[in-house]
Amino acid sequence: MEAPTSFLPPLKRLGDYNGPQIHNILTRLVTIYLPKVRGTTLIDEDTEPFQSDDFERSFAIRWLTGFIARGEEWTELYTDEEDPGALLGACAGTSASGAISRELKFATSSAPFTGGSTHLDGPNPDSSTITILLQDESISAGDHTAVGLQTWGSACILAERIARDPLAFGLPDTSPDSSSRSKGARVLELGAGTGLLSLLAGKLVECAGAMTGNVDSKYTIVATDYHPAVLANLRANVQGNFPDSSAESDSLIDVQTLDCQASKTPVDPPFDQPFDVIFGADVVYELSHITLVRGVVERLLRKPSYKLGARPAYFHLIMPLRPTHADEANSVDMAFPRAEDIVSKGVGEDEVLAIVKTETYARSAGVGRADEVQYVHYCIGWV
């Protein structure tokens, strides 16, 4: 992969290039600055230095600005995916890049492992691939609370692992020859944003139901957020992925408002019963967040005593380890003890929320932001 300074031609010589050549130039910029999926392992490692190189980025911004200023003579040469305006926004920062539609393909447990499980658009997807359509909206410069309008690397990383081993997350296995299937679950996503994890859960349930004949009656999937614009985009993503739902009440995924900062957690349906699985992707980006999230999980995660003999309920929290946000990462360990450190409790003593297991994933090229070195997945449950 070449740097933009190597392949972007002088603007005064654009007349020497034909349509296919200009199309190819824009496609190369798309590969570097506007990949269809944020947070996958498919972007070649050679592109990463250019993504974080300020000089190359500035050069691309100046070139695109000049290209757009040359009027409408080139407007028929690019598709929406190669819109120079969107590219310019991406170079300036993803929050300025406008609405972006993404098609994500996740390889399931029945697909052969090839080293990366999220794919860009491709022909002839087979039954071992789950396709999810996502729309990211631009974030207003004056409203930093609407970060859920965009899909972040943490959600993509966790989604890849859920698709590969859904039973480990309380979701149904879509393998045709699977001898073990989940018997149903109540699933909650906190700070769902664009809804990737909820949408994937819904697709897994839908696929498993198509094979067994029992579609979704045993599953409840609730996607939550609090910002009105985020909720509107979340509902649009649900409708886009499950268009057969004639009304919101018929949808496999229930979109609800849930503000972790509220003094009380809702008690009306669907929050009147505890959940078997709770997901949270990149929901701790300020020090105060973990305490708020813990309070909600304590209220909504099913306790062993609620349903004797049932499989354990877990809160799956994933977050990036950013050098500039080390305190936020450490706050998780401060809020939740390790399960092995819990002293044996006597009969009748209350259960304690604790970290049962952690997994750390190295950041691959093209995954998330350049300052996200690793991702850590906490599996938290009652002990």
Helices and strands as residue ranges (DSSP letters): H 4-7, G 11-16, H 19-33, G 45-47, H 48-51, H 54-69, G 71-77, G 80-82, H 84-92, G 94-96, E 100-107, E 118-119, E 129-136, G 144-149, H 153-164, G 166-169, E 185-190, H 196-212, E 219-225, H 228-241, G 248-250, E 253-257, E 277-281, H 289-300, E 314-321, G 323-325, H 326-335, G 339-341, E 353-362, E 374-382
